[in-house]
């Protein structure tokens, strides 16, 4: 019954507003809308719905049931992950308790040993004094009893010995000897205990949009904001600034792996042919050139303080290096001042990289570098800001024996995200190199490049797809 017109019968359906209406509704607010009587609609539906239901059962339901199974699998995986976390925590608890018990037992043993040392000092002093007391008792008794019968010389010798021992004995005052064993309790720092036990990491990745319009794989990707990103498709001459729906906002004749936008809006480009960097002002009215000859720039990323990290290499063989080969990551300002060159380990001889291809600065100032060792093999090299090697990750925790990382990013919690050629998904490491989990595990898609801006994760796939995720960490 119509609530607007004296509860008249709803005998028609407005296709424009997608609601049931009465005869008065048709004459008033719906008079210019596309409507049809419910009787006519049902006549058509009774003819078409059976076939449509068959098609849904044949085509859509199998896929939906497959998704149900995938949700069941994710539920099982998360429940199993909880049991593993609980087992890990209980194992850590027993380990910590055992270590704490050992430390307390060590302290008790230390107190016992030191107290025993003190007691032994007192016992030794007491024993000496006891002997002197016994001597004095014997001597005084003898002199008192036998003074009239002892030879004169013996009396004088005994008196001399008695007075010497008495004087010596009187110097044994217990207050002169103090040995104290005191345990000083430590202060329990709750934050230290929290850090010892570890953190609970909750990561959520929810797909916001799927852009399926490219025929080649996405070779490079850089988020410009939560809603825009620069995208370069393989064999395409132009990088494109797109919005979250995939619409093109701007084009640039450069691979976006070789460009960044500074916090001030300056555009920094790497010219691989002229072996230089170009810094273009926000208004595009001024261009500054940074010469990096004779090395070839291949990738640029920016740091939190608006410096840039540039991967540079010579033109020699990619993987068979010679003593004169140059494979470096350089930190520099937007004016071209070189702040740090990362090339060798602390010994000044061992190379850090074979072919550095991607970089990212972590929030703790670590430098993360994708280092290719051959055409199908690589590693993640993580350096301290001063260039000292922190760790090298070679794929521990992944299901494949081969490891070939392709791209690397860091989130606001200092976790390291990377894509990898032989395993589907985006992988996460702790800042110390511990493998944590896999994100975006699509069955038939291979993540290739990634970029994070705020809580938005952009992911380009080898299959030409681009997905945008809400990333919660």
Beta strands, then each sheet from edge to edge (+ up, - down):
strand 1: 12-14
strand 2: 19-21
strand 3: 35-37
strand 4: 204-211
strand 5: 218-223
strand 6: 228-233
strand 7: 239-243
strand 8: 248-252
strand 9: 259-261
strand 10: 267-271
strand 11: 276-280
strand 12: 287-291
strand 13: 296-302
strand 14: 308-313
strand 15: 327-332
strand 16: 338-342
strand 17: 356-361
strand 18: 367-374
strand 19: 377-383
strand 20: 389-393
strand 21: 405-410
strand 22: 416-420
strand 23: 426-429
strand 24: 435-439
strand 25: 447-453
strand 26: 456-461
strand 27: 466-472
sheet 1: 2+ 1- 3+
sheet 2: 4+ 27- 26+ 25-
sheet 3: 5+ 6- 7+ 8-
sheet 4: 9+ 10- 11+ 12-
sheet 5: 13+ 14- 15+ 16-
sheet 6: 17+ 18- 19+ 20-
sheet 7: 21+ 22- 23+ 24-
end
